[in-house]
Every structure is written in C-alpha cells, then in structure tokens.
C-alpha cells in the first residue's frame, strides 16, 4: 500500500518543478517576442553585432511555448490529479529524451559525414556571400557571427574567400569580409570593426594571404575547451527529464482512475 503522504509530497514536488518551468517558458516566449517586435531599440543594437535576430526570436518563442505547455500539463495534472494530463506529460518527456539520445548517437556515429556536410554548406555560403542579397541573409549573418566571435576567417583558411564571386568582381583595393577583421588584425591595422559586409584596405599585400586561423580549428578548440560543460549540461537535462518521468508515472499509477476531475474542479 502506497503511503498517502508520499503521494502528496510527490504531487507538490512535481507541481513546483513544473511551475518553475512554466514561468521560465513564459520568460523565453516574452523575450523572443520582444526581440521580434521591439524594432526601435533592442533589435537595432543586435543588428550591429550581426546576429540573425529574427531566427533567434523564433527559436526562443518556440522553445518558450513548448516549455510552457509542458509546465502546464505537469502542473495541472499533478495538482488536479488528472491522469490523462500526466500521461501526455510523460509521453512528451519520453519523446524529448529519445530525441536527445538519437541526436547524440547520430553526432557520435556520423560525425565525419556531418563535418563534410557542414564544410560543404559553409563553402557555399562563402562563395555566394553578398551583403546586398537578402535571400540568404540569415545564413550569411550566422557565419559572420562565427568568424567575428571566434576571430577566425574561412573554414580551413582565409584564402577560401578568394572564391567569392562578389570579392572577385570588386574594384576596390584588397576587399575582404569585415567579419574577418579580428582574425586579420595580427598582420594589419586600421580595419573596420563592422561585423558583416565587405571592407577594403590599401596595403602592399592582400590581408587574406596572411597566416590566419580557419574557423574549423577554432570551432574544434572551442568544443574541446567546453566539452565538460556541454556534457554536464546534457546529462543534467536528461536527469531532470528522467526525474520528471518517474514522478509523473508514480502519480499516474497511484491517482484514482477518475476522468471527471476537470469537470468537478471547473
């Protein structure tokens, strides 16, 4: 016989647990909508550092909505003892955990294929990069953000930018992508710190011909440096999901099989 006190403690633990996630989801949703709608201040600032603002706002809004939905199901299912809601909550957590495990396995087993695919896509972005073309603006700004943040240029080397069609047709002296400016500062001075578009300098040799670190090496170094934190976060999220599943299943099995609770509590 299961102790009633144990059920009550588990019930309110699950309620508080999901209430926190509900409010966190609300914050993410609100923040995402703020980025998307507040064009007079916040978006203007973000655009100056070349972050694809609209993309991030959609991601935050989507994650916030999903987190709020999960929190709602968990809170109401636990507090009102609604077994069907706990069942949906459990199913969502199983789906999330299975998706994370699948993605992790694919990354480990298919890393060479994924690396080649990423390299191919990056090279296409570099070759077709044009700051006046808005059709691939988000991809270009995302790559600008990588180059500017990691102080790198190109995938394997900066000379890959010589394949860019716009750069080849440029009549300006030594045109180069502005997002490479931090990586190129070791050899040249006077660069603009604009994080996107093309810049130019008047120097004896082209700045892209110097020994500049490619972004492939920088990304690898960043992953190695932050590997422990990434793994710890993934394990922490998985443990939280498993704990939520255990609580939900425990309550599901011990609550009464009464499907009219929502009507009674209305």
ZATI-759457 format. One record per residue (C-alpha): x, y, z; residue number from 1. Coordinates in steps of 0.02 Angstrom, whole numbers, plus 32768, in hexadecimal, padded with zeros to 4 digits. Example, Ala and Ser with C-alpha at 12.3 -4.5 7.8 and 13.67 -1.06 7.14 Angstrom:
BEGIN
     X     Y     Z  num
  8267  7F1F  8186    1
  82AC  7FCB  8165    2
This chain:
BEGIN
     X     Y     Z  num
  8000  8000  8000    1
  8048  80A7  7FCC    2
  8051  812B  8055    3
  7FDA  81BC  8037    4
  805C  8234  807C    5
  80DA  81F8  7FFB    6
  805D  8218  7F70    7
  8038  82C7  7FB1    8
  80F2  82F3  7FBC    9
  8112  82B2  7F0C   10
  8079  830D  7ECC   11
  80B2  83B7  7F0B   12
  8168  8398  7EDA   13
  812F  837A  7E27   14
  80BD  8412  7E30   15
  8148  8488  7E6C   16
  81C4  8439  7DF2   17
  8151  845D  7D5E   18
  8118  8506  7D9F   19
  81CD  8540  7D94   20
  81D9  84FF  7CE2   21
  8134  8552  7CB5   22
  8176  85FD  7CEA   23
  821E  85DE  7C95   24
  81BF  85B4  7BF6   25
  815B  8654  7C08   26
  81FC  86B8  7C1A   27
  8245  8668  7B7D   28
  81A6  8688  7B1B   29
  819D  873C  7B55   30
  8254  8759  7B30   31
  8242  870E  7A82   32
  81AB  877C  7A5B   33
  8206  8814  7A9F   34
  829A  87F7  7A2B   35
  8223  87E0  7998   36
  81B1  8874  79B8   37
  821F  88F9  7A0B   38
  8271  893E  796F   39
  8297  89E9  79B8   40
  8318  89B6  7A39   41
  8347  8902  7A5A   42
  8348  88C0  79A9   43
  83AB  8956  796D   44
  8434  8930  79EB   45
  8439  8877  79BF   46
  8445  8899  7905   47
  84E6  88F8  7921   48
  853A  8858  795D   49
  84F6  87F0  78CE   50
  8487  8775  792A   51
  83F7  872F  78C1   52
  8375  8780  7931   53
  82D7  873B  78E4   54
  8319  8688  78E7   55
  8344  8692  79A1   56
  829D  86E2  79CB   57
  8240  8652  7977   58
  82AD  85D1  79D1   59
  8291  8623  7A7A   60
  81D6  8635  7A5B   61
  81C6  8580  7A25   62
  822A  853D  7AB9   63
  81CA  85AE  7B2F   64
  8122  8573  7AEE   65
  8153  84BC  7AFA   66
  819B  84D2  7BAA   67
  80FC  852B  7BE3   68
  8091  84A0  7B9C   69
  80FA  841C  7BF6   70
  80F1  847F  7C98   71
  8035  8495  7C86   72
  8016  83DB  7C6D   73
  8087  83AE  7CFF   74
  803F  8431  7D76   75
  7F87  8413  7D52   76
  7F9B  8356  7D44   77
  7FF0  834D  7DEE   78
  7F88  83CE  7E4B   79
  7EDD  8394  7E0B   80
  7F11  82DD  7E04   81
  7EE3  82CB  7D4C   82
  7F2F  8228  7D0D   83
  7F1A  824E  7C53   84
  7F7F  82EF  7C65   85
  8008  8293  7CC3   86
  8006  8212  7C37   87
  8020  8298  7BB2   88
  80A7  82E8  7C1E   89
  8101  8242  7C2F   90
  80F3  8222  7B74   91
  813D  82CE  7B4C   92
  81D0  82AD  7BC0   93
  81EE  8202  7B70   94
  81EC  8254  7AC4   95
  8267  82DB  7AFB   96
  82DE  825F  7B4C   97
  82D6  81E9  7AB6   98
  82F7  827B  7A3F   99
  838E  82B4  7AA5  100
  83D7  8204  7AAB  101
  83BA  81ED  79EF  102
  840E  8293  79C7  103
  84A0  8268  7A39  104
  84B8  81BD  79E8  105
  84AF  8209  7939  106
  8530  828E  7965  107
  85A8  820A  79A9  108
  8591  8187  7920  109
  857A  81FD  788C  110
  85F2  8288  78BE  111
  865D  8274  7820  112
  85C4  8280  77AF  113
  8581  8314  7813  114
  8629  836C  780C  115
  8631  8358  774E  116
  857F  8396  773B  117
  85A3  842C  77AA  118
  8642  8452  7749  119
  85E3  8449  76A4  120
  855C  84C0  76E2  121
  85DA  853C  772A  122
  863B  8540  7686  123
  859B  8563  7627  124
  8574  85F3  769D  125
  8625  8638  7684  126
  861E  862A  75C6  127
  8572  867B  75B6  128
  8585  86F9  7644  129
  8543  87A3  760F  130
  850F  8825  768E  131
  8493  8872  7612  132
  8433  87CF  75F8  133
  83AB  87B1  767A  134
  837A  8700  7642  135
  83FE  86AB  76AF  136
  8414  8735  772E  137
  83FB  86C8  77C9  138
  847D  8648  7793  139
  84FA  86CF  7766  140
  84E1  872C  7809  141
  84F0  8689  786A  142
  8598  8665  7818  143
  85CD  871A  7835  144
  85A3  8701  78ED  145
  8610  8664  78F4  146
  86A5  86BA  78A0  147
  8695  8758  7908  148
  867A  86FF  79AF  149
  8704  867C  799A  150
  877D  86F4  7943  151
  8793  8680  78AE  152
  8780  868C  77F1  153
  8744  860A  7775  154
  8729  8552  779B  155
  87D9  850D  7789  156
  8830  85B0  775C  157
  880B  8665  7731  158
  883D  8648  767A  159
  8799  85EC  765C  160
  874A  8699  7652  161
  87A3  86B7  75AC  162
  871F  8643  7560  163
  8697  86BF  758D  164
  8649  8705  74EE  165
  8626  87B2  7536  166
  86D9  87C2  7576  167
  8720  878D  74CD  168
  86BC  8813  7473  169
  86E4  889C  74F0  170
  8749  892F  74AC  171
  877B  896B  755B  172
  8829  894E  75A0  173
  8838  88AC  7602  174
  8782  8889  7628  175
  8760  880D  76B4  176
  86CE  87DB  7725  177
  86C0  8852  77B9  178
  869A  87C2  7830  179
  874E  8787  7815  180
  8792  882A  785A  181
  87BB  87E6  7907  182
  8818  8751  78BD  183
  887C  87C0  7846  184
  88AF  8845  78C4  185
  894E  87E8  78EE  186
  8999  8815  7845  187
  8943  88B8  7818  188
  88FB  894F  7870  189
  8872  89CA  784C  190
  87E8  894C  782B  191
  8733  8976  7844  192
  86DE  8917  78D2  193
  863C  8903  7872  194
  8607  884E  7889  195
  85B9  8833  77DE  196
  85C7  8867  7729  197
  8669  888C  76CC  198
  86F7  8900  76FE  199
  8792  8938  76A0  200
  8840  8977  76CA  201
  88D0  89C0  7667  202
  8966  8952  7691  203
  89F6  8907  7630  204
  89B3  8855  763E  205
  8904  8811  7651  206
  88D7  87F2  7709  207
  8888  874A  76DE  208
  8932  8708  76A6  209
  8978  8709  7756  210
  897D  8676  77CF  211
  88CE  8682  7817  212
  8879  85FC  7880  213
  87E5  85A8  782B  214
  8741  8594  7887  215
  8747  84D5  7880  216
  87DA  84D4  78F9  217
  878C  855A  7967  218
  86E6  84FE  7973  219
  8742  845D  799F  220
  87A7  84B8  7A25  221
  8709  8505  7A6C  222
  86B3  845A  7A74  223
  8749  840B  7ACA  224
  8755  849B  7B46  225
  869B  8494  7B70  226
  8682  83D7  7B5D  227
  866F  83B9  7C18  228
  85ED  8444  7C2A  229
  858C  8407  7B91  230
  8589  8352  7BCF  231
  855B  838A  7C80  232
  84CA  83F4  7C40  233
  848A  8366  7BD2  234
  8494  82E9  7C61  235
  8440  8366  7CD7  236
  83B0  8383  7C5E  237
  839B  82C7  7C44  238
  8398  82A6  7D01  239
  8314  832E  7D19  240
  82AA  82DE  7C90  241
  82BE  8230  7CDC  242
  8290  8274  7D88  243
  81F5  82C6  7D3E  244
  81C7  8222  7CE9  245
  81DA  81C1  7D8D  246
  816E  823D  7DED  247
  80EA  8241  7D64  248
  80E1  8183  7D56  249
  80DB  816F  7E13  250
  8048  81E6  7E20  251
  7FF5  819D  7D85  252
  7FF6  80EF  7DD2  253
  7FB5  8129  7E7B  254
  7F33  81AC  7E4F  255
  7E7E  8174  7E40  256
  7E41  8144  7D94  257
  7DC6  81D4  7D91  258
  7DB8  8232  7CEC  259
  7D38  82AF  7D2E  260
  7DAF  830E  7DA1  261
  7DBF  839F  7D28  262
  7D01  83B4  7D28  263
  7CF8  83AE  7DE7  264
  7D83  842D  7DFD  265
  7D43  84A2  7D75  266
